[in-house]
Amino acid sequence: VETIAAHGVTVTDFVPTTFNLLVARLDRDPEALRRVGALRHLVVGGEEISPRQVHRLRELLPGLRVSNAYGPSETTIGMVFHDVLATDGDDVPLGRPIDNCAAVVVDERLRPLPPGAVGEIAIGGACVGAGYLGAPESTAAKFVPNPFPEIAGERLYRSGDLGWYDPYGRLHFGGRRD
């Protein structure tokens, strides 16, 4: 709150744990709420988002744009985004991949699954990293040949995250495979 106020921060990014602490403070401290009035856009990512907290912040700061962000470190972190809407309710989508990146929900054999079917999120495109330094076995297990000609790049990253696409083409988080 102090940093946002002191520097007139208009856009920032928090992991949900920190974001939830911010919302709790703003909910109980009207002066803190006034001090973050410069905020126009907040990105939340790195962990599963709390829909209740996001909707509460949007009530406290009407007009604030809140984006849910998704992307493992192996894929340059933020590569799927969704601007949270009141109509999202308790199921806030991860969103859609940004340009030059792709996310496909696959079965164990890397076959794409239809909308609504839960499978592993595999990521391709310009955002995919080179692998794990000094760990060729781990790299080979997670960075696999890309079987999809419509997705740029030679490899996909198998995230271990579960997800599904809704009928509107938005990716949703469904937990971890492990």
C-alpha contacts under 8 A as a table, 3 or more apart, distances in Angstrom:
res1	aa1	res2	aa2	distance
1	V	4	I	5.20
1	V	5	A	6.11
1	V	22	L	7.74
1	V	32	A	6.39
1	V	35	R	6.76
1	V	36	V	6.18
2	E	5	A	5.17
2	E	6	A	5.93
2	E	35	R	7.65
3	T	6	A	5.10
3	T	7	H	6.03
3	T	9	V	7.61
4	I	7	H	5.57
4	I	8	G	5.52
4	I	9	V	4.74
4	I	10	T	7.78
4	I	35	R	7.47
4	I	36	V	5.90
4	I	38	A	7.61
4	I	39	L	7.68
5	A	8	G	5.25
5	A	9	V	6.91
5	A	35	R	5.17
5	A	36	V	5.69
5	A	37	G	7.96
5	A	38	A	7.49
6	A	9	V	7.98
8	G	36	V	7.95
8	G	38	A	5.65
8	G	39	L	7.69
9	V	12	T	7.14
9	V	36	V	7.99
9	V	38	A	6.14
9	V	39	L	6.02
10	T	38	A	5.32
10	T	39	L	4.06
10	T	40	R	5.07
10	T	41	H	6.43
11	V	39	L	6.03
11	V	40	R	6.05
11	V	41	H	4.79
11	V	42	L	5.69
11	V	43	V	7.87
12	T	39	L	7.96
12	T	41	H	6.77
12	T	42	L	5.17
12	T	43	V	6.30
13	D	42	L	5.71
13	D	43	V	4.52
13	D	44	V	5.78
13	D	45	G	7.61
14	F	17	T	7.97
14	F	18	T	6.10
14	F	19	F	5.59
14	F	42	L	7.59
14	F	43	V	6.36
14	F	44	V	5.08
14	F	45	G	6.58
15	V	18	T	5.62
15	V	19	F	6.07
15	V	44	V	5.53
15	V	45	G	5.11
15	V	46	G	5.38
15	V	47	E	6.37
16	P	19	F	4.70
16	P	20	N	5.83
16	P	44	V	6.02
16	P	45	G	6.41
16	P	46	G	7.18
16	P	47	E	6.01
16	P	48	E	6.93
16	P	49	I	5.67
16	P	50	S	7.17
17	T	20	N	5.34
17	T	21	L	6.61
17	T	47	E	7.91
18	T	21	L	5.15
18	T	22	L	6.32
19	F	22	L	5.04
19	F	23	V	6.30
19	F	44	V	7.21
20	N	23	V	5.13
20	N	24	A	6.21
20	N	50	S	7.79
20	N	53	Q	6.30
21	L	24	A	5.11
21	L	25	R	6.25
22	L	25	R	5.19
22	L	26	L	6.16
23	V	26	L	5.10
23	V	27	D	5.93
23	V	53	Q	6.57
23	V	56	R	7.48
23	V	57	L	6.01
24	A	27	D	5.11
24	A	28	R	6.53
25	R	28	R	5.43
25	R	29	D	5.84
25	R	32	A	7.30
26	L	29	D	5.14
26	L	30	P	6.53
26	L	32	A	5.73
26	L	33	L	4.93
26	L	60	L	7.82
27	D	30	P	7.32
27	D	33	L	7.61
27	D	60	L	7.39
29	D	32	A	5.36
29	D	33	L	6.40
30	P	33	L	4.95
30	P	34	R	6.24
31	E	34	R	5.08
31	E	35	R	6.29
32	A	35	R	5.00
32	A	36	V	6.56
33	L	36	V	5.55
33	L	37	G	6.77
33	L	60	L	7.71
34	R	37	G	5.39
35	R	38	A	7.66
36	V	39	L	5.88
37	G	61	L	7.55
39	L	42	L	7.36
39	L	64	L	6.86
40	R	63	G	7.30
40	R	64	L	4.99
40	R	65	R	6.06
41	H	64	L	5.76
41	H	65	R	4.55
41	H	66	V	5.76
41	H	67	S	7.63
42	L	64	L	7.46
42	L	65	R	6.23
42	L	66	V	4.82
42	L	67	S	6.31
43	V	66	V	5.76
43	V	67	S	4.71
43	V	68	N	6.08
43	V	69	A	6.56
44	V	49	I	7.09
44	V	66	V	7.31
44	V	67	S	6.12
44	V	68	N	5.14
44	V	69	A	5.79
45	G	48	E	7.21
45	G	49	I	7.06
45	G	68	N	5.98
45	G	69	A	4.53
45	G	70	Y	5.79
45	G	78	G	7.67
46	G	69	A	7.34
46	G	70	Y	6.57
46	G	71	G	7.49
46	G	72	P	7.69
46	G	77	I	7.81
48	E	173	F	7.85
49	I	54	V	7.83
49	I	68	N	7.14
49	I	92	V	7.78
50	S	53	Q	5.39
50	S	54	V	6.36
51	P	54	V	5.13
51	P	55	H	6.09
51	P	89	G	6.96
51	P	90	D	5.41
51	P	91	D	6.92
51	P	92	V	6.24
52	R	55	H	5.32
52	R	56	R	6.11
52	R	90	D	7.00
53	Q	56	R	5.01
53	Q	57	L	6.20
54	V	57	L	5.21
54	V	58	R	6.29
54	V	66	V	7.37
54	V	84	V	7.83
55	H	58	R	5.08
55	H	59	E	6.32
55	H	86	A	6.69
56	R	59	E	5.06
56	R	60	L	6.30
57	L	60	L	4.93
57	L	61	L	5.97
58	R	61	L	5.10
58	R	62	P	5.40
58	R	63	G	7.19
58	R	64	L	6.12
58	R	65	R	7.82
58	R	66	V	7.70
59	E	62	P	5.60
61	L	64	L	5.70
65	R	83	D	6.90
65	R	84	V	7.53
66	V	83	D	5.80
66	V	84	V	5.68
67	S	81	F	6.41
67	S	82	H	5.31
67	S	83	D	4.23
67	S	84	V	5.64
68	N	81	F	5.62
68	N	82	H	5.13
68	N	83	D	6.31
68	N	84	V	6.61
68	N	92	V	7.76
68	N	93	P	7.56
68	N	94	L	5.95
68	N	95	G	7.43
69	A	78	G	5.80
69	A	79	M	7.28
69	A	80	V	5.77
69	A	81	F	4.63
69	A	82	H	6.68
69	A	94	L	6.28
69	A	95	G	7.70
70	Y	77	I	6.86
70	Y	78	G	5.31
70	Y	79	M	6.15
70	Y	80	V	5.04
70	Y	81	F	6.42
70	Y	94	L	6.11
71	G	74	E	7.98
71	G	75	T	6.08
71	G	76	T	6.84
71	G	77	I	4.26
71	G	78	G	4.59
71	G	79	M	5.21
71	G	80	V	6.28
72	P	75	T	5.44
72	P	76	T	6.88
72	P	77	I	4.83
72	P	78	G	7.43
72	P	159	S	7.13
73	S	76	T	5.40
73	S	77	I	4.56
74	E	77	I	6.95
74	E	128	V	6.33
74	E	129	G	5.27
74	E	131	G	7.33
74	E	157	Y	7.50
75	T	78	G	7.68
75	T	79	M	7.33
75	T	123	I	7.44
75	T	127	C	4.91
75	T	128	V	4.45
75	T	129	G	5.55
75	T	157	Y	7.60
76	T	79	M	7.06
76	T	127	C	5.62
76	T	128	V	6.98
76	T	129	G	7.08
78	G	81	F	7.43
79	M	97	P	5.53
79	M	98	I	5.63
79	M	101	C	6.75
79	M	127	C	7.30
80	V	94	L	6.39
80	V	95	G	5.65
80	V	96	R	5.08
80	V	97	P	4.08
80	V	98	I	5.94
81	F	94	L	5.94
81	F	95	G	4.71
81	F	96	R	5.66
81	F	97	P	6.52
81	F	98	I	7.29
82	H	93	P	6.54
82	H	94	L	5.76
82	H	95	G	4.17
82	H	96	R	6.66
83	D	95	G	7.83
84	V	88	D	6.73
84	V	92	V	6.73
85	L	88	D	5.40
85	L	89	G	7.93
86	A	89	G	6.14
88	D	91	D	5.80
88	D	92	V	5.32
88	D	93	P	7.61
89	G	92	V	6.79
92	V	172	H	7.51
93	P	170	R	6.26
93	P	171	L	5.93
93	P	172	H	4.69
93	P	173	F	7.15
94	L	170	R	6.95
94	L	171	L	5.35
94	L	172	H	5.14
94	L	173	F	6.48
95	G	170	R	4.72
95	G	171	L	5.12
95	G	172	H	7.03
96	R	169	G	7.13
96	R	170	R	5.41
96	R	171	L	6.18
97	P	101	C	5.80
97	P	102	A	5.64
97	P	103	A	6.52
98	I	101	C	5.71
98	I	102	A	7.61
100	N	125	G	5.56
100	N	126	A	5.55
100	N	127	C	7.46
100	N	152	A	7.54
101	C	123	I	7.41
101	C	124	G	5.88
101	C	125	G	4.36
101	C	126	A	5.79
101	C	127	C	5.96
101	C	151	I	7.95
101	C	152	A	7.97
102	A	123	I	5.65
102	A	124	G	5.04
102	A	125	G	5.79
102	A	151	I	6.58
103	A	121	I	6.37
103	A	122	A	5.63
103	A	123	I	4.49
103	A	124	G	6.35
104	V	112	P	6.58
104	V	121	I	5.77
104	V	122	A	5.32
104	V	123	I	6.44
105	V	112	P	5.75
105	V	113	L	5.78
105	V	118	V	7.26
105	V	119	G	5.36
105	V	120	E	5.41
105	V	121	I	4.69
105	V	122	A	6.21
105	V	162	L	7.91
105	V	163	G	6.56
105	V	164	W	6.18
105	V	165	Y	7.49
106	V	109	R	7.44
106	V	110	L	4.98
106	V	111	R	5.10
106	V	112	P	4.39
106	V	113	L	5.37
106	V	119	G	5.22
106	V	120	E	5.31
106	V	121	I	6.47
106	V	122	A	6.84
107	D	110	L	5.28
107	D	111	R	5.42
107	D	112	P	6.59
107	D	113	L	6.67
107	D	119	G	5.42
107	D	120	E	6.37
108	E	111	R	7.41
108	E	120	E	7.68
110	L	147	P	7.91
113	L	117	A	5.97
113	L	118	V	7.59
113	L	119	G	7.08
114	P	117	A	5.75
114	P	165	Y	7.66
115	P	164	W	6.39
115	P	165	Y	4.73
115	P	166	D	5.45
115	P	167	P	6.01
115	P	169	G	7.80
116	G	164	W	5.53
116	G	165	Y	5.66
116	G	166	D	5.64
116	G	167	P	7.43
117	A	164	W	5.70
117	A	165	Y	7.47
118	V	162	L	6.49
118	V	163	G	5.38
118	V	164	W	4.83
118	V	174	G	7.26
119	G	162	L	5.30
119	G	163	G	5.71
119	G	164	W	6.53
120	E	158	R	7.24
120	E	159	S	7.04
120	E	160	G	6.04
120	E	161	D	5.60
120	E	162	L	4.46
120	E	163	G	6.16
120	E	177	R	7.10
121	I	158	R	6.54
121	I	159	S	5.81
121	I	160	G	6.88
121	I	161	D	5.63
121	I	162	L	5.73
121	I	163	G	5.96
122	A	156	L	6.13
122	A	157	Y	5.47
122	A	158	R	4.61
122	A	159	S	5.82
123	I	128	V	7.06
123	I	156	L	5.33
123	I	157	Y	5.04
123	I	158	R	6.64
123	I	159	S	7.24
124	G	127	C	6.91
124	G	128	V	5.91
124	G	146	N	7.65
124	G	151	I	6.29
124	G	152	A	6.77
124	G	153	G	6.65
124	G	155	R	6.61
124	G	156	L	4.66
124	G	157	Y	6.45
125	G	128	V	6.08
125	G	151	I	6.10
125	G	152	A	4.79
125	G	153	G	5.35
125	G	156	L	7.72
126	A	152	A	7.13
126	A	153	G	6.91
128	V	155	R	7.65
128	V	156	L	7.04
128	V	157	Y	6.59
131	G	136	P	7.92
131	G	139	T	5.05
131	G	143	F	6.67
132	Y	135	A	5.35
132	Y	136	P	6.96
132	Y	138	S	6.90
132	Y	139	T	5.48
133	L	136	P	7.65
135	A	138	S	5.51
135	A	139	T	6.18
136	P	139	T	4.95
136	P	140	A	6.04
137	E	140	A	5.16
137	E	141	A	6.28
138	S	141	A	5.14
138	S	142	K	6.27
139	T	142	K	5.41
139	T	143	F	5.47
140	A	143	F	5.50
140	A	144	V	6.29
141	A	144	V	6.69
142	K	156	L	7.99
142	K	157	Y	5.64
142	K	158	R	5.07
142	K	159	S	7.30
143	F	155	R	5.97
143	F	156	L	5.56
143	F	157	Y	4.61
143	F	158	R	6.41
144	V	155	R	5.27
144	V	156	L	5.36
144	V	157	Y	6.43
144	V	158	R	7.34
145	P	154	E	5.94
145	P	155	R	4.52
145	P	156	L	6.24
146	N	149	P	7.73
146	N	151	I	7.75
146	N	153	G	7.08
146	N	154	E	5.32
146	N	155	R	4.50
146	N	156	L	5.24
148	F	151	I	5.53
149	P	152	A	7.10
153	G	156	L	7.69
160	G	176	R	5.95
160	G	177	R	5.25
160	G	178	D	7.06
161	D	173	F	7.44
161	D	174	G	7.23
161	D	175	G	5.99
161	D	176	R	4.49
161	D	177	R	5.75
162	L	173	F	6.19
162	L	174	G	4.78
162	L	175	G	5.25
162	L	176	R	5.40
162	L	177	R	5.92
163	G	171	L	6.73
163	G	172	H	5.30
163	G	173	F	4.52
163	G	174	G	4.52
163	G	175	G	7.17
164	W	171	L	5.72
164	W	172	H	5.36
164	W	173	F	6.92
164	W	174	G	7.15
165	Y	168	Y	7.69
165	Y	169	G	5.67
165	Y	170	R	5.38
165	Y	171	L	4.50
165	Y	172	H	6.10
166	D	169	G	5.54
166	D	170	R	5.52
166	D	171	L	6.60
166	D	172	H	7.38
167	P	170	R	7.50
